[in-house]
Amino acid sequence: MQVDEEAVGAVLNRLRRAQGQLAGVIAMIEAGRDCKDVVTQLAAVSRALDRAGFKIVASGMRQCMAAADEDGAPMSEAELEKLFLALA
């Protein structure tokens, strides 16, 4: 399975945003910035990663519901639940 073409752009943008924000967190820590500022920036990284992860999982779930695996069997509800809960 791959991230569907409609989701790829959004996923990459969110991951790049998180990458830039994480670089900012590292620079803030190295510069000795206030802990509150670091935590606030780190929360932004977490949100960007969560949103990218959700988009990836949602894309995968759509594909799983629309298609069968190599054996011809659709993904079970338990497998879908595990995939969804991987974001938690």
C-alpha positions as CSV (number, residue, x, y, z in Angstrom):
1,M,0.0,0.0,0.0
2,Q,1.1,3.6,-0.7
3,V,-0.1,7.0,0.4
4,D,-2.7,7.9,-2.3
5,E,-1.8,10.6,-4.7
6,E,-4.3,13.0,-3.3
7,A,-2.7,12.8,0.1
8,V,1.0,12.8,-0.8
9,G,1.4,16.6,-1.1
10,A,-0.3,17.3,2.2
11,V,1.7,14.6,4.0
12,L,5.0,15.9,2.6
13,N,4.1,19.5,3.5
14,R,3.3,18.5,7.1
15,L,6.4,16.4,7.5
16,R,8.6,19.2,6.1
17,R,6.9,21.7,8.4
18,A,7.6,19.3,11.4
19,Q,11.2,18.9,10.2
20,G,11.7,22.7,10.2
21,Q,10.0,23.1,13.5
22,L,12.1,20.4,15.1
23,A,15.3,22.1,13.8
24,G,13.9,25.2,15.6
25,V,13.4,23.3,18.8
26,I,17.0,22.0,18.7
27,A,18.3,25.5,18.0
28,M,16.3,26.9,20.9
29,I,17.6,24.3,23.3
30,E,21.2,24.8,22.2
31,A,20.7,28.6,22.6
32,G,19.4,28.1,26.2
33,R,15.9,29.4,25.5
34,D,13.2,29.4,28.1
35,C,11.6,26.0,28.7
36,K,8.1,27.3,28.0
37,D,9.2,28.5,24.6
38,V,10.8,25.1,23.8
39,V,7.7,23.2,24.9
40,T,5.4,25.4,22.9
41,Q,7.5,24.9,19.8
42,L,7.7,21.1,20.5
43,A,3.9,21.0,20.7
44,A,3.8,22.5,17.2
45,V,6.1,19.7,16.0
46,S,3.9,17.1,17.6
47,R,0.7,18.5,15.9
48,A,2.4,18.6,12.5
49,L,3.5,14.9,12.9
50,D,0.0,13.9,14.2
51,R,-1.7,15.5,11.2
52,A,0.7,13.9,8.8
53,G,0.2,10.5,10.5
54,F,-3.5,10.9,10.4
55,K,-3.4,11.7,6.7
56,I,-1.2,8.6,6.0
57,V,-3.5,6.3,8.1
58,A,-6.7,7.7,6.6
59,S,-5.2,7.1,3.1
60,G,-4.3,3.6,4.0
61,M,-7.6,2.9,5.5
62,R,-9.4,4.1,2.4
63,Q,-7.3,1.7,0.3
64,C,-7.8,-1.2,2.7
65,M,-11.6,-0.8,2.6
66,A,-11.6,-0.5,-1.2
67,A,-9.2,-3.3,-2.1
68,A,-8.1,-6.7,-0.9
69,D,-4.6,-7.8,0.1
70,E,-2.4,-10.3,-1.9
71,D,-4.5,-13.2,-0.7
72,G,-7.7,-11.6,-1.9
73,A,-9.0,-11.1,1.6
74,P,-10.1,-7.6,2.8
75,M,-8.3,-6.2,5.8
76,S,-10.1,-7.2,9.0
77,E,-11.7,-4.7,11.4
78,A,-9.1,-5.7,14.0
79,E,-6.3,-4.8,11.5
80,L,-8.0,-1.5,10.7
81,E,-8.3,-0.7,14.4
82,K,-4.6,-1.5,15.0
83,L,-3.7,0.8,12.1
84,F,-5.8,3.6,13.4
85,L,-4.7,3.2,17.0
86,A,-1.1,3.4,15.9
87,L,-1.5,7.2,16.0
88,A,-2.2,7.2,19.7
